[in-house]
Amino acid sequence: MTDNKDGAQAPSGPAEANRLRDAIDRGGTGDKVAFSDPAAAPLGTDDEAAGAPPTYRQARAAQRQEGNRAAGGGSKGTPADLNAGMNWWTGAAIAFAIVAILALAWLLMR
């Protein structure tokens, strides 16, 4: 970060790019569901590798462009939160498989 005339630190482009990535992960841009998305190369990484990290102005422009897709974002859900409804289906499928195996074994033993 660089200092402003008044001594306050100016916002950084990489930090703003990270905020944009978090908004995208929360579903705040409207182009994906609210789910953590592990990225091989997070936003701004390619620019930093080239020796020119994104400026604050560039990151804000990208944020405005992404933000035009949808309003607001939800909370970022974990995989356990998103799959909570699947737990009883799994239990039912296992119970059904056990009953089927026992019934087949009973028929074969007769």
Contact map, one row per residue, 1 for C-alpha under 8 A:
11100000111100000000000000000000000000000000000000000000000000000000000000000000000000000000000000000000000000
11110000111100000000000000000000000000000000000000000000000000000000000000000000000000000000000000000000000000
11111111110000000000000000000000000000000000000000000000000000000000000000000000000000000000000000000000000000
01111111110000000000000000000000000000000000000000000000000000000000000000000000000000000000000000000000000000
00111111000000000000000000000000000000000000000000000000000000000000000000000000000000000000000000000000000000
00111111000000000000000000000000000000000000000000000000000000000000000000000000000000000000000000000000000000
00111111100000000000000000000000000000000000000000000000000000000000000000000000000000000000000000000000000000
00111111110000000000000000000000000000000000000000000000000000000000000000000000000000000000000000000000000000
11110011111000000000000000000000000000000000000000000000000000000000000000000000000000000000000000000000000000
11110001111100000000000000000000000000000000000000000000000000000000000000000000000000000000000000000000000000
11000000111110110000000000000000000000000000000000000001000000000000000000000000000000000000000000000000000000
11000000011111110000000000000000000000000000000000000011000000000000000000000000000000000000000000000000000000
00000000001111111000000000000000000000000000000000001111111000000000000000000000000000000000000000000000000000
00000000000111111100000000000000000000000001000000001111001000000000000000000000000000000000000000000000000000
00000000001111111110000000000000000000000000000000000000000000000000000000000000000000000000000000000000000000
00000000001111111111000000000000000000000000000000000001001100000000000000000000000000000000000000000000000000
00000000000011111111100000000000000000000011000000000100001100100000000000000000000000000000000000000000000000
00000000000001111111110000000000000000000110000000000000000000000000000000000000000000000000000000000000000000
00000000000000111111111000000000000000000000000000000000000000000000000000000000000000000000000000000000000000
00000000000000011111111100000000000000000000000000000000001001100000000000000000000000000000000000000000000000
00000000000000001111111110000000000000000110000000000000000000000000000000000000000000000000000000000000000000
00000000000000000111111111000000000000000000000000000000000000000000000000000000000000000000000000000000000000
00000000000000000011111111111000000000000000000000000000000000000000000010000000000000000000000000000000000000
00000000000000000001111111111111010000000000000000000000000000000000000000000000000000000000000000000000000000
00000000000000000000111111110001111110000000000000000000000000000000000000010000000000000000000000000000000000
00000000000000000000011111110000111100000000000000000000000000000000000011111000000000000000000000000000000000
00000000000000000000001111111111111000000000000000000000000000000000000011010000000000000000000000000000000000
00000000000000000000001111111100010000000000000000000000000000000010011111000000000000000000000000000000000000
00000000000000000000001100111111000000000000000000000000000000000111111110000000000000000000000000000000000000
00000000000000000000000100111111100000000000000000000000000000000000111010000000000000000000000000000000000000
00000000000000000000000100101111100000000000000000000000000000000000110000000000000000000000000000000000000000
00000000000000000000000110101111110000000000000000000000000000000000000000000000000000000000000000000000000000
00000000000000000000000011100111111000000000000000000000000000000000000000000000000000000000000000000000000000
00000000000000000000000111110001111100000000000000000000000000000000000011111000000000000000000000000000000000
00000000000000000000000011100000111110000000000000000000000000000000000000011110000000000000000000000000000000
00000000000000000000000011000000011111000000000000000000000000000000000000011100000000000000000000000000000000
00000000000000000000000010000000001111100000000000000000000000000000000000000000000000000000000000000000000000
00000000000000000000000000000000000111110000000000000000000000000000000000000000000000000000000000000000000000
00000000000000000000000000000000000011111100000000000000000000000000000000000000000000000000000000000000000000
00000000000000000000000000000000000001111100000000000000000000000000000000000000000000000000000000000000000000
00000000000000000000000000000000000000111110110000000000000000000000000000000000000000000000000000000000000000
00000000000000000100100000000000000000111111100000000000000000000000000000000000000000000000000000000000000000
00000000000000001100100000000000000000001111110000000000000000000000000000000000000000000000000000000000000000
00000000000001001000000000000000000000000111111100001100000000000000000000000000000000000000000000000000000000
00000000000000000000000000000000000000001111111110001000000000000000000000000000000000000000000000000000000000
00000000000000000000000000000000000000001011111111000000000000000000000000000000000000000000000000000000000000
00000000000000000000000000000000000000000001111111111100000000000000000000000000000000000000000000000000000000
00000000000000000000000000000000000000000001111111111100000000000000000000000000000000000000000000000000000000
00000000000000000000000000000000000000000000111111111000000000000000000000000000000000000000000000000000000000
00000000000000000000000000000000000000000000011111111000000000000000000000000000000000000000000000000000000000
00000000000000000000000000000000000000000000001111111000000000000000000000000000000000000000000000000000000000
00000000000000000000000000000000000000000000001111111100000000000000000000000000000000000000000000000000000000
00000000000011000000000000000000000000000001101111111110000000000000000000000000000000000000000000000000000000
00000000000011001000000000000000000000000001001100011111011000000000000000000000000000000000000000000000000000
00000000000111000000000000000000000000000000000000001111111000000000000000000000000000000000000000000000000000
00000000001111010000000000000000000000000000000000000111111100000000000000000000000000000000000000000000000000
00000000000010000000000000000000000000000000000000000011111110000000000000000000000000000000000000000000000000
00000000000010000000000000000000000000000000000000000111111111000000000000000000000000000000000000000000000000
00000000000011011001000000000000000000000000000000000111111111100000000000000000000000000000000000000000000000
00000000000000011000000000000000000000000000000000000001111111110000000000000000000000000000000000000000000000
00000000000000000000000000000000000000000000000000000000111111111000000000000000000000000000000000000000000000
00000000000000000001000000000000000000000000000000000000011111111100000000000000000000000000000000000000000000
00000000000000001001000000000000000000000000000000000000001111111110000000000000000000000000000000000000000000
00000000000000000000000000000000000000000000000000000000000111111111000000000000000000000000000000000000000000
00000000000000000000000000000000000000000000000000000000000011111111100000000000000000000000000000000000000000
00000000000000000000000000001000000000000000000000000000000001111111100000000000000000000000000000000000000000
00000000000000000000000000011000000000000000000000000000000000111111111000000000000000000000000000000000000000
00000000000000000000000000001000000000000000000000000000000000011111111000000000000000000000000000000000000000
00000000000000000000000000001110000000000000000000000000000000001111111000000000000000000000000000000000000000
00000000000000000000000000011110000000000000000000000000000000000011111100000000000000000000000000000000000000
00000000000000000000000000011100000000000000000000000000000000000011111110000000000000000000000000000000000000
00000000000000000000000000011000000000000000000000000000000000000000011111000000000000000000000000000000000000
00000000000000000000001001111100010000000000000000000000000000000000001111100000000000000000000000000000000000
00000000000000000000000001110000010000000000000000000000000000000000000111110000000000000000000000000000000000
00000000000000000000000001000000010000000000000000000000000000000000000011111000000000000000000000000000000000
00000000000000000000000011100000011100000000000000000000000000000000000001111100000000000000000000000000000000
00000000000000000000000001000000011100000000000000000000000000000000000000111111110000000000000000000000000000
00000000000000000000000000000000001100000000000000000000000000000000000000011111110000000000000000000000000000
00000000000000000000000000000000001000000000000000000000000000000000000000001111111000000000000000000000000000
00000000000000000000000000000000000000000000000000000000000000000000000000001111111100000000000000000000000000
00000000000000000000000000000000000000000000000000000000000000000000000000001111111100000000000000000000000000
00000000000000000000000000000000000000000000000000000000000000000000000000001111111110000000000000000000000000
00000000000000000000000000000000000000000000000000000000000000000000000000000011111111100000000000000000000000
00000000000000000000000000000000000000000000000000000000000000000000000000000001111111100000000000000000000000
00000000000000000000000000000000000000000000000000000000000000000000000000000000011111111000000000000000000000
00000000000000000000000000000000000000000000000000000000000000000000000000000000001111111100000000000000000000
00000000000000000000000000000000000000000000000000000000000000000000000000000000001111111110000000000000000000
00000000000000000000000000000000000000000000000000000000000000000000000000000000000011111111000000000000000000
00000000000000000000000000000000000000000000000000000000000000000000000000000000000011111111100000000000000000
00000000000000000000000000000000000000000000000000000000000000000000000000000000000001111111110000000000000000
00000000000000000000000000000000000000000000000000000000000000000000000000000000000000111111111000000000000000
00000000000000000000000000000000000000000000000000000000000000000000000000000000000000011111111100000000000000
00000000000000000000000000000000000000000000000000000000000000000000000000000000000000001111111110000000000000
00000000000000000000000000000000000000000000000000000000000000000000000000000000000000000111111111000000000000
00000000000000000000000000000000000000000000000000000000000000000000000000000000000000000011111111100000000000
00000000000000000000000000000000000000000000000000000000000000000000000000000000000000000001111111110000000000
00000000000000000000000000000000000000000000000000000000000000000000000000000000000000000000111111111000000000
00000000000000000000000000000000000000000000000000000000000000000000000000000000000000000000011111111100000000
00000000000000000000000000000000000000000000000000000000000000000000000000000000000000000000001111111110000000
00000000000000000000000000000000000000000000000000000000000000000000000000000000000000000000000111111111000000
00000000000000000000000000000000000000000000000000000000000000000000000000000000000000000000000011111111100000
00000000000000000000000000000000000000000000000000000000000000000000000000000000000000000000000001111111110000
00000000000000000000000000000000000000000000000000000000000000000000000000000000000000000000000000111111111000
00000000000000000000000000000000000000000000000000000000000000000000000000000000000000000000000000011111111100
00000000000000000000000000000000000000000000000000000000000000000000000000000000000000000000000000001111111110
00000000000000000000000000000000000000000000000000000000000000000000000000000000000000000000000000000111111111
00000000000000000000000000000000000000000000000000000000000000000000000000000000000000000000000000000011111111
00000000000000000000000000000000000000000000000000000000000000000000000000000000000000000000000000000001111111
00000000000000000000000000000000000000000000000000000000000000000000000000000000000000000000000000000000111111
00000000000000000000000000000000000000000000000000000000000000000000000000000000000000000000000000000000011111
